[in-house]
C-alpha cells in the first residue's frame, strides 16, 4: 500500500511540474504574439484606467 501511495504522489508531482512548465510557455508565447502586454496588464490592473 505504501509503495502505491508513493507512486501516485510522484506521478502527481510530475503532472504539476509539467502543468507549470506548459503554463509558463503559454504565457510567454501569448505575451510575444500579442502586443497587448498581458503580464503587465495583470500586474498593473489593465490599461483601461485614465
mmJSON file of the N, C-alpha and C atoms, coordinates in Angstrom:
{"data_MODEL":{"atom_site":{
"group_PDB":["ATOM","ATOM","ATOM","ATOM","ATOM","ATOM","ATOM","ATOM","ATOM","ATOM","ATOM","ATOM","ATOM","ATOM","ATOM","ATOM","ATOM","ATOM","ATOM","ATOM","ATOM","ATOM","ATOM","ATOM","ATOM","ATOM","ATOM","ATOM","ATOM","ATOM","ATOM","ATOM","ATOM","ATOM","ATOM","ATOM","ATOM","ATOM","ATOM","ATOM","ATOM","ATOM","ATOM","ATOM","ATOM","ATOM","ATOM","ATOM","ATOM","ATOM","ATOM","ATOM","ATOM","ATOM","ATOM","ATOM","ATOM","ATOM","ATOM","ATOM","ATOM","ATOM","ATOM","ATOM","ATOM","ATOM","ATOM","ATOM","ATOM","ATOM","ATOM","ATOM","ATOM","ATOM","ATOM","ATOM","ATOM","ATOM","ATOM","ATOM","ATOM","ATOM","ATOM","ATOM","ATOM","ATOM","ATOM","ATOM","ATOM","ATOM","ATOM","ATOM","ATOM","ATOM","ATOM","ATOM","ATOM","ATOM","ATOM","ATOM","ATOM","ATOM","ATOM","ATOM","ATOM","ATOM","ATOM","ATOM","ATOM","ATOM","ATOM","ATOM","ATOM","ATOM","ATOM","ATOM","ATOM","ATOM","ATOM","ATOM","ATOM","ATOM","ATOM","ATOM","ATOM","ATOM","ATOM","ATOM","ATOM","ATOM","ATOM","ATOM","ATOM","ATOM","ATOM","ATOM","ATOM","ATOM","ATOM","ATOM","ATOM","ATOM","ATOM","ATOM","ATOM","ATOM","ATOM","ATOM","ATOM","ATOM"],
"id":[1,2,3,4,5,6,7,8,9,10,11,12,13,14,15,16,17,18,19,20,21,22,23,24,25,26,27,28,29,30,31,32,33,34,35,36,37,38,39,40,41,42,43,44,45,46,47,48,49,50,51,52,53,54,55,56,57,58,59,60,61,62,63,64,65,66,67,68,69,70,71,72,73,74,75,76,77,78,79,80,81,82,83,84,85,86,87,88,89,90,91,92,93,94,95,96,97,98,99,100,101,102,103,104,105,106,107,108,109,110,111,112,113,114,115,116,117,118,119,120,121,122,123,124,125,126,127,128,129,130,131,132,133,134,135,136,137,138,139,140,141,142,143,144,145,146,147,148,149,150],
"type_symbol":["N","C","C","N","C","C","N","C","C","N","C","C","N","C","C","N","C","C","N","C","C","N","C","C","N","C","C","N","C","C","N","C","C","N","C","C","N","C","C","N","C","C","N","C","C","N","C","C","N","C","C","N","C","C","N","C","C","N","C","C","N","C","C","N","C","C","N","C","C","N","C","C","N","C","C","N","C","C","N","C","C","N","C","C","N","C","C","N","C","C","N","C","C","N","C","C","N","C","C","N","C","C","N","C","C","N","C","C","N","C","C","N","C","C","N","C","C","N","C","C","N","C","C","N","C","C","N","C","C","N","C","C","N","C","C","N","C","C","N","C","C","N","C","C","N","C","C","N","C","C"],
"label_atom_id":["N","CA","C","N","CA","C","N","CA","C","N","CA","C","N","CA","C","N","CA","C","N","CA","C","N","CA","C","N","CA","C","N","CA","C","N","CA","C","N","CA","C","N","CA","C","N","CA","C","N","CA","C","N","CA","C","N","CA","C","N","CA","C","N","CA","C","N","CA","C","N","CA","C","N","CA","C","N","CA","C","N","CA","C","N","CA","C","N","CA","C","N","CA","C","N","CA","C","N","CA","C","N","CA","C","N","CA","C","N","CA","C","N","CA","C","N","CA","C","N","CA","C","N","CA","C","N","CA","C","N","CA","C","N","CA","C","N","CA","C","N","CA","C","N","CA","C","N","CA","C","N","CA","C","N","CA","C","N","CA","C","N","CA","C","N","CA","C","N","CA","C","N","CA","C"],
"label_alt_id":[null,null,null,null,null,null,null,null,null,null,null,null,null,null,null,null,null,null,null,null,null,null,null,null,null,null,null,null,null,null,null,null,null,null,null,null,null,null,null,null,null,null,null,null,null,null,null,null,null,null,null,null,null,null,null,null,null,null,null,null,null,null,null,null,null,null,null,null,null,null,null,null,null,null,null,null,null,null,null,null,null,null,null,null,null,null,null,null,null,null,null,null,null,null,null,null,null,null,null,null,null,null,null,null,null,null,null,null,null,null,null,null,null,null,null,null,null,null,null,null,null,null,null,null,null,null,null,null,null,null,null,null,null,null,null,null,null,null,null,null,null,null,null,null,null,null,null,null,null,null],
"label_comp_id":["UNK","UNK","UNK","UNK","UNK","UNK","UNK","UNK","UNK","UNK","UNK","UNK","UNK","UNK","UNK","UNK","UNK","UNK","UNK","UNK","UNK","UNK","UNK","UNK","UNK","UNK","UNK","UNK","UNK","UNK","UNK","UNK","UNK","UNK","UNK","UNK","UNK","UNK","UNK","UNK","UNK","UNK","UNK","UNK","UNK","UNK","UNK","UNK","UNK","UNK","UNK","UNK","UNK","UNK","UNK","UNK","UNK","UNK","UNK","UNK","UNK","UNK","UNK","UNK","UNK","UNK","UNK","UNK","UNK","UNK","UNK","UNK","UNK","UNK","UNK","UNK","UNK","UNK","UNK","UNK","UNK","UNK","UNK","UNK","UNK","UNK","UNK","UNK","UNK","UNK","UNK","UNK","UNK","UNK","UNK","UNK","UNK","UNK","UNK","UNK","UNK","UNK","UNK","UNK","UNK","UNK","UNK","UNK","UNK","UNK","UNK","UNK","UNK","UNK","UNK","UNK","UNK","UNK","UNK","UNK","UNK","UNK","UNK","UNK","UNK","UNK","UNK","UNK","UNK","UNK","UNK","UNK","UNK","UNK","UNK","UNK","UNK","UNK","UNK","UNK","UNK","UNK","UNK","UNK","UNK","UNK","UNK","UNK","UNK","UNK"],
"label_asym_id":["A","A","A","A","A","A","A","A","A","A","A","A","A","A","A","A","A","A","A","A","A","A","A","A","A","A","A","A","A","A","A","A","A","A","A","A","A","A","A","A","A","A","A","A","A","A","A","A","A","A","A","A","A","A","A","A","A","A","A","A","A","A","A","A","A","A","A","A","A","A","A","A","A","A","A","A","A","A","A","A","A","A","A","A","A","A","A","A","A","A","A","A","A","A","A","A","A","A","A","A","A","A","A","A","A","A","A","A","A","A","A","A","A","A","A","A","A","A","A","A","A","A","A","A","A","A","A","A","A","A","A","A","A","A","A","A","A","A","A","A","A","A","A","A","A","A","A","A","A","A"],
"label_entity_id":["1","1","1","1","1","1","1","1","1","1","1","1","1","1","1","1","1","1","1","1","1","1","1","1","1","1","1","1","1","1","1","1","1","1","1","1","1","1","1","1","1","1","1","1","1","1","1","1","1","1","1","1","1","1","1","1","1","1","1","1","1","1","1","1","1","1","1","1","1","1","1","1","1","1","1","1","1","1","1","1","1","1","1","1","1","1","1","1","1","1","1","1","1","1","1","1","1","1","1","1","1","1","1","1","1","1","1","1","1","1","1","1","1","1","1","1","1","1","1","1","1","1","1","1","1","1","1","1","1","1","1","1","1","1","1","1","1","1","1","1","1","1","1","1","1","1","1","1","1","1"],
"label_seq_id":[1,1,1,2,2,2,3,3,3,4,4,4,5,5,5,6,6,6,7,7,7,8,8,8,9,9,9,10,10,10,11,11,11,12,12,12,13,13,13,14,14,14,15,15,15,16,16,16,17,17,17,18,18,18,19,19,19,20,20,20,21,21,21,22,22,22,23,23,23,24,24,24,25,25,25,26,26,26,27,27,27,28,28,28,29,29,29,30,30,30,31,31,31,32,32,32,33,33,33,34,34,34,35,35,35,36,36,36,37,37,37,38,38,38,39,39,39,40,40,40,41,41,41,42,42,42,43,43,43,44,44,44,45,45,45,46,46,46,47,47,47,48,48,48,49,49,49,50,50,50],
"pdbx_PDB_ins_code":[null,null,null,null,null,null,null,null,null,null,null,null,null,null,null,null,null,null,null,null,null,null,null,null,null,null,null,null,null,null,null,null,null,null,null,null,null,null,null,null,null,null,null,null,null,null,null,null,null,null,null,null,null,null,null,null,null,null,null,null,null,null,null,null,null,null,null,null,null,null,null,null,null,null,null,null,null,null,null,null,null,null,null,null,null,null,null,null,null,null,null,null,null,null,null,null,null,null,null,null,null,null,null,null,null,null,null,null,null,null,null,null,null,null,null,null,null,null,null,null,null,null,null,null,null,null,null,null,null,null,null,null,null,null,null,null,null,null,null,null,null,null,null,null,null,null,null,null,null,null],
"Cartn_x":[0.831,0.0,0.872,1.905,2.774,3.48,3.862,4.531,3.59,2.34,1.361,1.138,1.08,0.886,2.078,3.274,4.469,4.466,4.031,3.971,2.975,1.804,0.792,1.289,1.914,2.438,3.502,4.4,5.444,4.868,3.884,3.247,2.545,1.832,1.139,2.141,3.273,4.294,4.771,5.005,5.453,4.347,3.096,1.989,1.921,2.099,2.059,3.224,4.407,5.562,5.364,4.791,4.516,3.486,2.456,1.44,2.057,2.915,3.573,4.416,5.184,6.029,5.207,4.15,3.303,2.615,2.188,1.542,2.511,3.724,4.708,5.057,5.166,5.427,4.251,3.031,1.854,1.79,2.11,2.12,3.205,4.357,5.452,5.06,4.463,4.049,2.942,2.001,0.905,1.433,2.407,2.98,3.699,4.36,5.135,4.334,3.214,2.389,1.5,1.044,0.195,0.963,0.767,1.467,0.647,-0.283,-1.161,-0.513,0.528,1.18,0.323,0.029,-0.866,-0.34,0.934,1.503,1.474,1.869,1.855,0.426,-0.54,-1.939,-2.395,-1.948,-2.324,-1.694,-0.466,0.236,-0.294,-0.504,-0.909,-2.414,-3.199,-4.638,-5.246,-4.645,-5.21,-4.762,-5.25,-4.848,-6.048,-7.2,-8.423,-8.625,-7.745,-7.893,-7.205,-7.848,-7.209,-6.036],
"Cartn_y":[-1.195,0.0,1.254,1.24,2.414,2.696,1.649,1.795,2.443,2.033,2.606,4.082,4.46,5.866,6.698,6.165,6.878,7.041,6.014,6.099,7.162,7.177,8.166,9.565,9.717,11.011,11.516,10.646,11.021,11.373,10.599,10.875,12.229,12.518,13.807,14.963,14.761,15.804,16.141,15.117,15.368,16.001,15.652,16.292,17.783,18.124,19.529,20.294,19.705,20.362,20.561,19.573,19.699,20.792,20.873,21.91,23.295,23.47,24.763,25.128,24.177,24.438,24.826,24.055,24.348,25.701,26.009,27.285,28.446,28.339,29.397,29.571,28.48,28.562,29.248,28.911,29.539,31.023,31.425,32.85,33.567,32.959,33.553,33.739,32.715,32.812,33.849,33.887,34.859,36.281,36.457,37.788,38.287,37.389,37.803,37.821,37.085,37.102,38.338,38.784,39.979,41.106,42.288,43.436,44.105,43.359,43.924,43.966,43.216,43.191,42.525,41.257,40.523,40.528,40.278,40.195,41.549,42.599,43.919,44.369,43.959,44.259,43.581,42.344,41.646,42.33,42.777,43.397,44.795,45.581,46.974,47.197,46.154,46.288,46.64,46.316,46.599,47.959,48.423,49.725,50.633,50.207,50.952,52.139,52.313,53.427,54.647,55.819,57.058,57.511],
"Cartn_z":[0.0,0.0,0.0,0.831,0.93,-0.396,-1.108,-2.406,-3.421,-3.416,-4.348,-4.081,-2.821,-2.462,-2.921,-2.763,-3.226,-4.739,-5.46,-6.916,-7.365,-6.763,-7.12,-6.775,-5.638,-5.213,-6.185,-6.585,-7.532,-8.893,-9.344,-10.627,-10.605,-9.523,-9.404,-9.365,-8.733,-8.688,-10.105,-10.907,-12.279,-13.12,-12.868,-13.573,-13.249,-11.982,-11.578,-12.184,-12.179,-12.786,-14.282,-14.959,-16.386,-16.637,-15.799,-15.939,-15.781,-14.789,-14.568,-15.782,-16.298,-17.456,-18.678,-18.961,-20.116,-19.94,-18.732,-18.462,-18.708,-18.234,-18.435,-19.907,-20.642,-22.083,-22.777,-22.392,-22.979,-22.698,-21.487,-21.135,-21.935,-22.05,-22.811,-24.274,-24.874,-26.275,-26.463,-25.559,-25.662,-25.507,-24.658,-24.427,-25.677,-26.377,-27.542,-28.841,-28.89,-30.093,-30.147,-29.002,-28.977,-28.309,-28.788,-28.214,-27.113,-26.545,-25.526,-24.149,-23.934,-22.634,-21.58,-21.772,-20.879,-19.449,-19.273,-17.931,-17.244,-17.948,-17.323,-17.033,-17.859,-17.561,-16.277,-16.053,-14.83,-13.613,-13.75,-12.615,-12.349,-13.409,-13.256,-13.317,-13.497,-13.478,-14.813,-15.907,-17.221,-17.726,-18.765,-19.278,-19.454,-18.927,-19.135,-18.218,-17.257,-16.331,-16.87,-16.758,-17.283,-16.471],
"occupancy":[1.0,1.0,1.0,1.0,1.0,1.0,1.0,1.0,1.0,1.0,1.0,1.0,1.0,1.0,1.0,1.0,1.0,1.0,1.0,1.0,1.0,1.0,1.0,1.0,1.0,1.0,1.0,1.0,1.0,1.0,1.0,1.0,1.0,1.0,1.0,1.0,1.0,1.0,1.0,1.0,1.0,1.0,1.0,1.0,1.0,1.0,1.0,1.0,1.0,1.0,1.0,1.0,1.0,1.0,1.0,1.0,1.0,1.0,1.0,1.0,1.0,1.0,1.0,1.0,1.0,1.0,1.0,1.0,1.0,1.0,1.0,1.0,1.0,1.0,1.0,1.0,1.0,1.0,1.0,1.0,1.0,1.0,1.0,1.0,1.0,1.0,1.0,1.0,1.0,1.0,1.0,1.0,1.0,1.0,1.0,1.0,1.0,1.0,1.0,1.0,1.0,1.0,1.0,1.0,1.0,1.0,1.0,1.0,1.0,1.0,1.0,1.0,1.0,1.0,1.0,1.0,1.0,1.0,1.0,1.0,1.0,1.0,1.0,1.0,1.0,1.0,1.0,1.0,1.0,1.0,1.0,1.0,1.0,1.0,1.0,1.0,1.0,1.0,1.0,1.0,1.0,1.0,1.0,1.0,1.0,1.0,1.0,1.0,1.0,1.0],
"B_iso_or_equiv":[0.0,0.0,0.0,0.0,0.0,0.0,0.0,0.0,0.0,0.0,0.0,0.0,0.0,0.0,0.0,0.0,0.0,0.0,0.0,0.0,0.0,0.0,0.0,0.0,0.0,0.0,0.0,0.0,0.0,0.0,0.0,0.0,0.0,0.0,0.0,0.0,0.0,0.0,0.0,0.0,0.0,0.0,0.0,0.0,0.0,0.0,0.0,0.0,0.0,0.0,0.0,0.0,0.0,0.0,0.0,0.0,0.0,0.0,0.0,0.0,0.0,0.0,0.0,0.0,0.0,0.0,0.0,0.0,0.0,0.0,0.0,0.0,0.0,0.0,0.0,0.0,0.0,0.0,0.0,0.0,0.0,0.0,0.0,0.0,0.0,0.0,0.0,0.0,0.0,0.0,0.0,0.0,0.0,0.0,0.0,0.0,0.0,0.0,0.0,0.0,0.0,0.0,0.0,0.0,0.0,0.0,0.0,0.0,0.0,0.0,0.0,0.0,0.0,0.0,0.0,0.0,0.0,0.0,0.0,0.0,0.0,0.0,0.0,0.0,0.0,0.0,0.0,0.0,0.0,0.0,0.0,0.0,0.0,0.0,0.0,0.0,0.0,0.0,0.0,0.0,0.0,0.0,0.0,0.0,0.0,0.0,0.0,0.0,0.0,0.0],
"pdbx_formal_charge":[null,null,null,null,null,null,null,null,null,null,null,null,null,null,null,null,null,null,null,null,null,null,null,null,null,null,null,null,null,null,null,null,null,null,null,null,null,null,null,null,null,null,null,null,null,null,null,null,null,null,null,null,null,null,null,null,null,null,null,null,null,null,null,null,null,null,null,null,null,null,null,null,null,null,null,null,null,null,null,null,null,null,null,null,null,null,null,null,null,null,null,null,null,null,null,null,null,null,null,null,null,null,null,null,null,null,null,null,null,null,null,null,null,null,null,null,null,null,null,null,null,null,null,null,null,null,null,null,null,null,null,null,null,null,null,null,null,null,null,null,null,null,null,null,null,null,null,null,null,null],
"auth_seq_id":[1,1,1,2,2,2,3,3,3,4,4,4,5,5,5,6,6,6,7,7,7,8,8,8,9,9,9,10,10,10,11,11,11,12,12,12,13,13,13,14,14,14,15,15,15,16,16,16,17,17,17,18,18,18,19,19,19,20,20,20,21,21,21,22,22,22,23,23,23,24,24,24,25,25,25,26,26,26,27,27,27,28,28,28,29,29,29,30,30,30,31,31,31,32,32,32,33,33,33,34,34,34,35,35,35,36,36,36,37,37,37,38,38,38,39,39,39,40,40,40,41,41,41,42,42,42,43,43,43,44,44,44,45,45,45,46,46,46,47,47,47,48,48,48,49,49,49,50,50,50],
"auth_comp_id":["UNK","UNK","UNK","UNK","UNK","UNK","UNK","UNK","UNK","UNK","UNK","UNK","UNK","UNK","UNK","UNK","UNK","UNK","UNK","UNK","UNK","UNK","UNK","UNK","UNK","UNK","UNK","UNK","UNK","UNK","UNK","UNK","UNK","UNK","UNK","UNK","UNK","UNK","UNK","UNK","UNK","UNK","UNK","UNK","UNK","UNK","UNK","UNK","UNK","UNK","UNK","UNK","UNK","UNK","UNK","UNK","UNK","UNK","UNK","UNK","UNK","UNK","UNK","UNK","UNK","UNK","UNK","UNK","UNK","UNK","UNK","UNK","UNK","UNK","UNK","UNK","UNK","UNK","UNK","UNK","UNK","UNK","UNK","UNK","UNK","UNK","UNK","UNK","UNK","UNK","UNK","UNK","UNK","UNK","UNK","UNK","UNK","UNK","UNK","UNK","UNK","UNK","UNK","UNK","UNK","UNK","UNK","UNK","UNK","UNK","UNK","UNK","UNK","UNK","UNK","UNK","UNK","UNK","UNK","UNK","UNK","UNK","UNK","UNK","UNK","UNK","UNK","UNK","UNK","UNK","UNK","UNK","UNK","UNK","UNK","UNK","UNK","UNK","UNK","UNK","UNK","UNK","UNK","UNK","UNK","UNK","UNK","UNK","UNK","UNK"],
"auth_asym_id":["A","A","A","A","A","A","A","A","A","A","A","A","A","A","A","A","A","A","A","A","A","A","A","A","A","A","A","A","A","A","A","A","A","A","A","A","A","A","A","A","A","A","A","A","A","A","A","A","A","A","A","A","A","A","A","A","A","A","A","A","A","A","A","A","A","A","A","A","A","A","A","A","A","A","A","A","A","A","A","A","A","A","A","A","A","A","A","A","A","A","A","A","A","A","A","A","A","A","A","A","A","A","A","A","A","A","A","A","A","A","A","A","A","A","A","A","A","A","A","A","A","A","A","A","A","A","A","A","A","A","A","A","A","A","A","A","A","A","A","A","A","A","A","A","A","A","A","A","A","A"],
"auth_atom_id":["N","CA","C","N","CA","C","N","CA","C","N","CA","C","N","CA","C","N","CA","C","N","CA","C","N","CA","C","N","CA","C","N","CA","C","N","CA","C","N","CA","C","N","CA","C","N","CA","C","N","CA","C","N","CA","C","N","CA","C","N","CA","C","N","CA","C","N","CA","C","N","CA","C","N","CA","C","N","CA","C","N","CA","C","N","CA","C","N","CA","C","N","CA","C","N","CA","C","N","CA","C","N","CA","C","N","CA","C","N","CA","C","N","CA","C","N","CA","C","N","CA","C","N","CA","C","N","CA","C","N","CA","C","N","CA","C","N","CA","C","N","CA","C","N","CA","C","N","CA","C","N","CA","C","N","CA","C","N","CA","C","N","CA","C","N","CA","C","N","CA","C","N","CA","C"],
"pdbx_PDB_model_num":[1,1,1,1,1,1,1,1,1,1,1,1,1,1,1,1,1,1,1,1,1,1,1,1,1,1,1,1,1,1,1,1,1,1,1,1,1,1,1,1,1,1,1,1,1,1,1,1,1,1,1,1,1,1,1,1,1,1,1,1,1,1,1,1,1,1,1,1,1,1,1,1,1,1,1,1,1,1,1,1,1,1,1,1,1,1,1,1,1,1,1,1,1,1,1,1,1,1,1,1,1,1,1,1,1,1,1,1,1,1,1,1,1,1,1,1,1,1,1,1,1,1,1,1,1,1,1,1,1,1,1,1,1,1,1,1,1,1,1,1,1,1,1,1,1,1,1,1,1,1]
}}}
